[in-house]
Amino acid sequence: MDKTLGYLREILSNYTDQYDIGKRIYKKLVGHNFHGEGAFVKALDQEEIDFLDRILPDEINYAKEEQDSERARQLNEVYELLF
């Protein structure tokens, strides 16, 4: 799995218990062999995109606060593809 998608999988695992949509996106991510974040984003429906649009800014900011610039950069790549 691509490193960017690995980071995304990791954060989505935190949203699977509380949010059905988080669980659905997580299953989609681990159930397919996406060749990069672009292919993954293309496979999302609008509801899934909206969910990621809500959670990714907080996750990117958290990575920055933890001085994990690589994680922040990788998650930002996914975030930019949502639009």
Sequence and secondary structure as in RCSB ss.txt:
>XXXX:A:sequence
MDKTLGYLREILSNYTDQYDIGKRIYKKLVGHNFHGEGAFVKALDQEEIDFLDRILPDEINYAKEEQDSERARQL
NEVYELLF
>XXXX:A:secstr
  HHHHHHHHHHGGGTTT HHHHHHHHHHHHS  SSHHHHHHT  HHHHHHHHHHHHHHHHHHHHTT HHHHHHH
HHHHHHT 
